[in-house]
Amino acid sequence: MGGFSIDMSYLRKQVADWEVPRDPLEDPTGIAVEFGKKLQELTQAEHLSKLNLLVRSAIPWIHLKNLHDSSAVIGDTPLDLPPQLGDKRWWHSAYATLALLGMLNLKVVSYTCENKGWVSVHLTPKPGTGFQAENSLGAMGGHTDALHFPFPDEFEEAEQIPPPAPDFVVLTGIRNPESVNTRVARLAKLLETISSQAQDWLRQPIFLFRKQDTFQTEFKNLIGYPVLKQHNTYGDFVRFISSRVVLDADLYQDAAKALEELKAALEECREPICVAPGDIVLVNNRTALHGREALQKQEFGGNTRWLIRTYGYRHDTQGRFKEKSKPHLLSCDR
């Protein structure tokens, strides 16, 4: 089953009327619980059922249209990934995001080793040089976030590996004047496209996964793990970034061909999703790969594209949490 969209405009005014008295960075878990209850009372039962399909991995993504109101946001789009203290313009959108996670009984999570541990970061065009600036403007291939972190069933708190990668990636739209598309490839479609032989090789624990540049951790590589794996409850999982999954191609020639087959399938299977202002898209980080079209203009600040990214765990995903006072914050290193 593919993902689908839901028009949530019947909630827009009520969500916009919420009072948002505290910084969402300070107590994201408390906000998720409190406002999740409010959102659940307002949401139609039919839509709750569809959202829970995502939690159960029955669908790979869901696009909620017109859930929150960002039309009143003024001033220039931020240039930094981490939010600046005192900037309240994005708070209403963040509260809607946290409420959605809370309503679905998903845990809000962030990592000590990524973007200062903030639960929300700004996805906006970045000036300058380097990978962050280039990634913020150019086309972004299909990938899963926190590539070199384990799947939930591979994590043991006593081991010298980081906590699991996020189960869900949440993209919240504040501005998108050029209607730049996020592109999502669902794993089920990829498996229909690539050969059974390629799938068999991708399930072998022979691959090395290099860390993404936004993660500042001593743990650099996940070594000797598969690209594809069957989970006992949620079905097939995937982890992949074209440039960061490697293996000994001389020793495993057929596995190298399988990687190339997966890369080619990604180009075929991508579906466009326009995260418009007021929209929220939840992507299953285990059963879908997400990317983005190149931005049409090399402009910064002003009224340029502005999304917020947030991570979520299922309630049964275990992690290494840093301290009780910050139940969302995962410790990357022992």
C-alpha positions, 0 to 999 in steps of 0.5 A: 500500500502506498502513502496518501494525503488527508485534508486537515483544514477542519482543524486549522483554526482550532490549532491556530488558536492554541496558546503556545506559552513555552519554547518547544525546545525546552519540554517537547515531550510534555508538549507532545503529551498535553497537546496530543490529547487536544488534537486527538479530541479534534481529529475525526475517527476516520483520520485517526485510523489512517494515521495509525496505519503509518505507525503500524508500517502499513503505509510508508508516508502520510501527507496532512494538508492544512493542519496548521497556519503559518500564514502569519509568519513574518521576517526572513527565513532562518539561515541556521539549522538549529533554532535561535533562542527567542525566535517564536515565529515557528512555535505554533507549527512546532506545537502542531508537530509535537501534538501529532506525535503525541496523539499517535503515541510516538516518542519525540526524540533527538540526538546529542550528536546532531544539531545540538540535540534540538528536537526541531531544526530548520531546513532552509537554503544555507549560504556559503560553501561546504556540505550543508550549503550544497545539500540545502540547495541541490537535489537530494537523493533518496535516503534514510536518516541516521544511516549508520545507527542501528535498527531497533532490534540491533540495539543493545544498551550495553553495546558500543553502538549508538541508539536506533535511527529514528522510526519517523521523520516529520517535515512541517511546512512553513514556506515553500514559494517555489513549490519544491517537491520532497520525493519519497520512494516506498520500499514495497515499490522498490522490492517490486522493481529489483530482482530477487537475487539483488534482494538476497544480496542486500539482506547479507550482513556485509555492508559498511554504512558511513555516518552522515555529516550532520552527526558528530559522533565518535562512532563513524561506521556501522560495519557488517550489517545488511541494507534490507532486513525483515522485522518480526512485527513491522515487515521489511526495513531499509537503510540506504544513502547512495554515496555512503553504503559501501562494500568490498566490490572485488570480494562481493561482485554480485552484492555491488551489482545489487547496490547499483540495481537499488540505486537505479530503482530509486530513480524510477520509484520516487513520488513527489510530495509538495510540503506546502505551508500548513502541511505536515508529512510523516515518513516512515524512516524504515520503509521509505527513502526521502529526498528533495528536488533542487531548489529553483533559485539560489536565494537565502533568507527572505521568503525562501523555503522553510521546513521544520524537521523532527524525529519520532520513535515508536513507543516500543523502540528502546534507546540510550536516553541521556537524562531523566529531565530530557526524556527526548534526548538520546545519547550517541556515545557510551 
